[in-house]
């Protein structure tokens, strides 16, 4: 790779990165939480942050409140 032209190195490295990334979450297993855990273990920090925020933004107000109660350990109001 070091003997490649610098412009070719970028394309080469991008191709490798795309092959080693876990991609998006997929629910092939019956246990969705187990599958989500596997994906989270394999994902990069930016991927986890992006999916977490995207999912949170799409929750209903009730689900957001329940989620925040769960992760903070607060008692439900």
Residue frames relative to the residue before (quaternion, step in Angstrom):
aa qw qx qy qz dx dy dz
X 1.0000 0.0000 0.0000 0.0000 0.00 0.00 0.00
X 0.6470 0.5390 -0.3324 0.4246 3.59 0.97 -0.78
X 0.6719 0.4840 -0.3114 0.4663 3.59 1.14 -0.47
X 0.4955 0.6432 -0.4312 0.3935 3.61 1.29 -0.02
X 0.5937 -0.5179 0.4714 0.3964 3.51 -1.31 0.36
X 0.5908 -0.6114 0.3792 0.3652 3.65 -0.88 0.82
X 0.6457 0.5113 -0.3339 0.4585 3.63 0.98 -0.71
X 0.6514 0.5023 -0.3115 0.4757 3.59 1.08 -0.66
X 0.5824 0.5966 -0.3722 0.4080 3.59 1.10 -0.62
X 0.6305 0.5418 -0.3368 0.4422 3.58 0.96 -0.84
X 0.6677 0.4875 -0.2986 0.4769 3.58 0.84 -0.94
X 0.6449 0.5275 -0.3107 0.4576 3.57 0.95 -0.88
X 0.6980 0.4681 -0.2710 0.4694 3.58 0.85 -0.98
X 0.6188 0.5286 -0.3449 0.4676 3.61 1.04 -0.70
X 0.6386 0.5248 -0.3214 0.4620 3.58 1.00 -0.80
X 0.6534 0.4996 -0.3113 0.4760 3.59 0.93 -0.86
X 0.6514 0.5223 -0.3171 0.4499 3.59 0.89 -0.92
X 0.6484 0.5159 -0.3195 0.4597 3.61 0.93 -0.83
X 0.6771 0.5024 -0.2939 0.4503 3.59 1.06 -0.68
X 0.7406 0.4067 -0.2400 0.4780 3.61 1.06 -0.60
X 0.5250 0.6140 -0.4247 0.4087 3.61 1.23 -0.16
X 0.5170 -0.6611 0.4398 0.3197 3.59 -1.06 0.66
X 0.4336 -0.6978 0.4744 0.3162 3.61 1.17 -0.32
X 0.7067 -0.4357 0.3240 0.4537 3.56 -1.17 -0.44
X 0.6246 -0.5440 0.3907 0.4016 3.60 -1.21 0.43
X 0.0734 -0.7799 0.6213 0.0153 3.56 -0.99 0.88
X 0.2549 -0.7782 0.5570 0.1380 3.58 -0.95 0.85
X 0.0810 0.8127 -0.5692 0.0950 3.56 0.31 1.22
X 0.6724 0.4736 -0.2933 0.4874 3.56 1.14 -0.61
X 0.5908 -0.5618 0.4371 0.3797 3.54 -1.23 0.42
X 0.7093 0.4133 -0.2478 0.5145 3.61 0.99 -0.79
X 0.2897 -0.7988 0.5056 0.1492 3.56 -0.14 1.32
X 0.6490 0.5180 -0.3306 0.4485 3.63 0.97 -0.77
X 0.6277 0.5189 -0.3334 0.4751 3.59 1.04 -0.73
X 0.6533 0.5037 -0.3050 0.4758 3.57 0.98 -0.86
X 0.6463 0.5128 -0.3170 0.4678 3.59 0.98 -0.85
X 0.6418 0.5225 -0.3181 0.4625 3.58 1.01 -0.79
X 0.6308 0.5182 -0.3319 0.4726 3.58 1.00 -0.82
X 0.6654 0.4997 -0.3121 0.4583 3.56 0.86 -0.93
X 0.6652 0.5108 -0.3088 0.4485 3.60 0.87 -0.93
X 0.6333 0.5260 -0.3265 0.4644 3.60 1.07 -0.71
X 0.7254 0.4427 -0.2288 0.4748 3.58 1.09 -0.72
X 0.6255 0.5834 -0.3278 0.4011 3.59 1.17 -0.58
X 0.5110 -0.6030 0.5099 0.3395 3.52 -1.30 0.38
X 0.6601 -0.4976 0.3713 0.4228 3.57 -1.22 0.31
X 0.6627 0.4859 -0.3405 0.4568 3.67 0.83 -0.76
X 0.6294 0.5218 -0.3426 0.4629 3.61 1.03 -0.69
X 0.6536 0.5080 -0.3207 0.4604 3.60 0.89 -0.90
X 0.6619 0.5026 -0.3115 0.4607 3.59 0.90 -0.86
X 0.6690 0.5098 -0.3074 0.4450 3.59 0.88 -0.90
X 0.6934 0.4566 -0.2863 0.4783 3.60 0.85 -0.91
X 0.6274 0.5405 -0.3443 0.4424 3.58 0.98 -0.79
X 0.6929 0.4673 -0.2816 0.4715 3.58 0.84 -0.94
X 0.6486 0.5189 -0.3240 0.4528 3.58 0.94 -0.83
X 0.6656 0.4888 -0.3015 0.4766 3.58 0.96 -0.83
X 0.6477 0.5278 -0.3223 0.4450 3.57 0.90 -0.92
X 0.6595 0.5252 -0.3085 0.4406 3.58 0.90 -0.90
X 0.7159 0.4532 -0.2531 0.4669 3.59 1.11 -0.57
X 0.4950 0.6420 -0.4390 0.3874 3.59 1.26 0.04
X 0.5304 -0.5796 0.5010 0.3630 3.54 -1.23 0.46
X 0.6690 -0.4806 0.3633 0.4353 3.59 -1.23 0.30
X 0.6481 0.5231 -0.3140 0.4558 3.60 0.95 -0.88
X 0.6806 0.4791 -0.2895 0.4727 3.58 0.91 -0.89
X 0.6093 0.5377 -0.3538 0.4631 3.61 1.06 -0.68
X 0.6644 0.5006 -0.3039 0.4644 3.58 0.91 -0.92
X 0.6539 0.5027 -0.3106 0.4724 3.60 0.96 -0.84
X 0.6376 0.5285 -0.3205 0.4598 3.57 0.99 -0.82
X 0.6765 0.4842 -0.2953 0.4698 3.59 0.86 -0.96
X 0.6151 0.5299 -0.3413 0.4737 3.59 1.04 -0.72
X 0.6644 0.5133 -0.3008 0.4523 3.59 0.92 -0.91
X 0.7534 0.4162 -0.2454 0.4459 3.61 0.69 -1.00
X 0.7017 0.4333 -0.2828 0.4898 3.60 1.13 -0.44
X 0.4309 -0.7197 0.4471 0.3105 3.57 1.23 -0.30
X 0.3933 0.7194 -0.4805 0.3113 3.55 1.27 0.30
X 0.4992 -0.6057 0.5170 0.3417 3.55 -1.22 0.48
X 0.5326 -0.6210 0.4699 0.3316 3.56 -1.06 0.78
X 0.4501 -0.7026 0.4877 0.2568 3.56 -1.00 0.85
